[in-house]
């Protein structure tokens, strides 16, 4: 005969004894974790400027100030983070392709006309005589008027002959004409001072000839051979020669 068993009601104490033991919170670790978190937050806030520095005022006031100025502080922190210190570029010294010219190699400055005239006055051709005289250089196409004491009274450019009709040597003024006419109707001239004779006519100093009121050469062409036998001068120089070279004045012609 089967025996029936009635389930006995469980006791409350027995259920509690069978449940898993309750986990107890470890307050020491929680406190340490909270302290570390707080220190980290304070350090980060100090770096970005959320927590102002200084010892005055209460923490509450500092916190309120940080919260109120949060947008400005965040913007300032962003600007600080965006600042990049520029890296200086290396200085490159260019290497010249050609060496600079030395001062001695540079071209001498062009002397003014007055300085050139002064040099010409002092550069009387060698072996051109002594005392008062007129010196004419064929190669330089220049005349010097030299006084009794050997001082150069003046020097200027002239235009000698296109032909080889005058030889170097010593001559003397023998004839003078205030006005004259060239052979074969070659033009009119003034202040003619003759000192030798050529094959067909006298040779001397005079102004640039004119024909029909026009000069037969430009003043700027003085210094180059242009005449048919004589020595041409601009009008003011021809007048000076006229006053200087009286009859008998020596004339020295150099090559």
C-alpha positions in Angstrom: 0.0 0.0 0.0 1.4 3.2 -1.2 2.2 5.8 1.4 1.5 9.4 0.5 3.9 12.1 1.5 2.8 15.7 2.1 5.2 18.3 1.3 6.4 20.0 4.3 6.3 23.8 4.2 9.7 25.3 4.0 10.9 27.3 6.9 11.9 30.8 6.3 15.2 30.3 8.0 16.0 27.4 5.7 15.4 29.5 2.5 17.7 32.2 3.7 20.3 29.7 4.5 20.2 28.4 0.9 20.5 31.8 -0.9 23.9 33.1 -2.0 25.7 35.2 0.5 25.1 39.0 0.0 28.1 41.1 -1.6 29.3 43.6 0.8 30.5 47.0 -0.7 34.2 47.8 -0.2 34.1 51.4 0.9 37.8 51.8 1.1 38.3 51.1 -2.6 35.3 53.4 -3.5 36.8 56.2 -1.5 40.2 55.8 -3.2 38.6 55.7 -6.6 36.6 58.8 -5.9 39.6 60.7 -4.6 41.7 59.8 -7.7 38.8 60.9 -10.0 38.5 64.2 -8.2 42.3 64.8 -8.3 42.3 64.0 -12.1 39.3 66.3 -12.7 41.0 69.2 -10.7 44.3 68.7 -12.6 42.5 68.7 -16.0 40.4 71.7 -15.1 43.5 73.6 -14.0 45.2 72.9 -17.3 42.4 74.2 -19.4 41.6 77.1 -17.1 38.2 75.9 -15.7 39.4 76.1 -12.1 41.1 79.5 -11.5 44.4 79.6 -9.6 44.8 81.3 -6.3 43.9 80.7 -2.7 41.4 83.4 -2.1 37.6 82.7 -2.1 35.7 79.6 -1.4 35.6 76.5 -3.8 32.0 77.3 -4.5 32.8 80.8 -5.7 35.6 79.4 -7.9 33.3 76.8 -9.3 30.6 79.3 -10.1 33.1 81.6 -11.8 34.4 78.7 -13.9 31.0 77.7 -14.9 29.9 81.2 -15.8 33.0 81.8 -18.0 33.0 78.3 -19.6 32.5 79.5 -23.2 35.3 82.0 -22.9 37.6 79.6 -21.2 36.9 76.9 -23.7 37.6 79.3 -26.5 40.9 80.4 -24.8 41.9 76.8 -24.4 41.2 76.1 -28.1 43.3 79.1 -29.1 46.1 77.9 -26.9 45.9 74.5 -28.5 45.9 76.1 -32.0 49.0 78.1 -31.4 51.9 76.6 -33.3 55.4 77.8 -32.9 56.8 78.5 -36.4 59.9 76.6 -37.3 62.5 79.1 -38.6 63.6 78.4 -42.2 67.3 77.9 -42.9 69.0 80.9 -44.3 70.5 80.2 -47.7 73.3 82.5 -48.8 73.3 82.8 -52.6 76.5 81.9 -54.3 77.4 84.5 -57.0 78.0 83.0 -60.4 80.7 85.5 -61.2 83.1 87.2 -58.8 82.3 90.9 -58.1 84.6 93.2 -60.0 87.4 94.7 -58.0 87.5 98.5 -57.6 90.5 98.6 -59.9 88.6 96.9 -62.7 85.7 99.3 -62.7 85.5 101.9 -65.5 86.9 105.3 -64.6 84.2 108.0 -64.4 83.8 110.2 -67.4 85.4 113.6 -66.8 83.4 116.7 -67.4 84.3 118.9 -70.5 86.1 121.4 -68.3 88.3 118.7 -66.8 89.1 117.3 -70.3 90.1 120.7 -71.5 92.4 121.2 -68.4 94.1 117.8 -69.1 94.5 118.8 -72.8 96.2 122.1 -71.8 98.7 120.2 -69.7 99.4 117.6 -72.4 101.4 119.7 -74.8 103.1 117.4 -77.4 106.7 116.6 -76.6 109.4 118.3 -78.7 107.1 121.1 -79.7 109.5 123.9 -79.2 110.0 126.6 -76.5 108.5 130.0 -75.7 105.5 131.7 -77.3 104.2 129.6 -80.1 101.2 127.8 -81.8 101.3 124.0 -81.7 99.1 121.9 -84.0 98.9 118.1 -83.6 97.8 116.3 -86.7 96.9 113.0 -84.9 95.0 114.8 -82.1 93.4 117.4 -84.4 94.1 119.9 -81.6 95.7 123.3 -81.2 97.6 124.8 -78.2 98.3 128.5 -77.8 101.4 128.8 -75.5 102.5 132.1 -74.0 106.1 133.5 -73.6 106.6 131.7 -70.2 105.5 128.3 -71.6 102.0 128.5 -70.1 99.1 127.0 -72.1 96.8 129.9 -72.8 94.2 127.8 -74.4 93.7 124.5 -76.3 90.8 123.4 -78.5 89.8 120.9 -81.3 90.2 121.8 -84.9 89.6 120.1 -88.3 92.7 119.6 -90.5 93.0 118.5 -94.0 91.6 115.3 -95.5 94.7 115.0 -97.6 98.3 114.6 -96.5 99.4 118.1 -97.6 101.0 119.3 -94.4 104.2 117.8 -92.9 105.4 118.0 -89.3 107.9 120.7 -88.7 108.5 124.3 -87.6 106.8 127.2 -89.4 106.0 130.9 -88.8 103.0 133.2 -89.5 103.8 135.3 -92.6 100.3 136.6 -93.7 96.9 137.4 -92.2 93.5 138.3 -93.7 90.4 139.3 -91.8 88.2 137.8 -94.6 89.1 135.5 -97.5 87.6 133.3 -100.2 88.7 129.8 -100.9 90.1 128.6 -104.2 87.6 127.4 -106.8 84.8 129.3 -105.0 85.0 126.8 -102.1 83.6 129.1 -99.6 84.2 132.2 -97.5 86.2 132.3 -94.3 87.2 134.7 -91.5 90.4 135.4 -89.5 92.8 133.6 -91.9 96.3 133.2 -90.4 98.7 131.7 -93.0 102.0 130.0 -91.9 103.0 127.9 -95.0 102.1 127.2 -98.7 100.7 124.2 -100.4 100.8 123.1 -104.0 97.9 125.4 -105.0 97.2 127.7 -102.1 98.3 128.9 -98.7 97.8 126.8 -95.6 96.7 128.4 -92.3 94.1 128.7 -89.6 90.7 130.2 -90.3 87.0 129.9 -89.3 84.7 127.1 -90.7 84.0 128.2 -94.3 80.4 129.2 -95.2 78.8 129.1 -98.6 75.4 130.7 -99.4 75.1 131.4 -95.7 75.6 127.8 -94.7 78.5 126.3 -92.8 80.4 123.6 -94.7 80.7 121.4 -91.5 79.2 121.2 -88.1 81.0 122.5 -85.0 80.5 119.0 -83.4 82.7 117.6 -86.2 85.7 119.5 -85.0 88.4 117.0 -83.9 88.2 115.1 -87.2 89.8 116.0 -90.6 87.3 117.9 -92.8 89.1 120.5 -94.8 90.7 120.6 -98.2 94.1 121.9 -97.0 93.8 124.4 -94.1 92.9 124.1 -90.4 89.3 125.0 -89.5 88.2 126.5 -86.2 84.9 127.5 -84.7 84.4 131.3 -85.0 85.3 132.2 -81.4 88.6 130.1 -81.6 89.5 131.6 -84.9 89.1 135.1 -83.4 91.4 134.0 -80.5 94.0 132.7 -82.9 93.8 136.0 -84.9 94.6 138.0 -81.7 97.3 135.6 -80.5 99.3 134.7 -83.7 100.8 137.9 -85.1 103.2 137.9 -88.1 106.3 136.0 -87.2 104.7 133.8 -84.4 106.2 130.3 -84.5 103.9 127.5 -85.5 105.0 123.9 -84.7 103.2 121.0 -86.4 103.5 117.6 -84.8 102.5 114.2 -86.2 
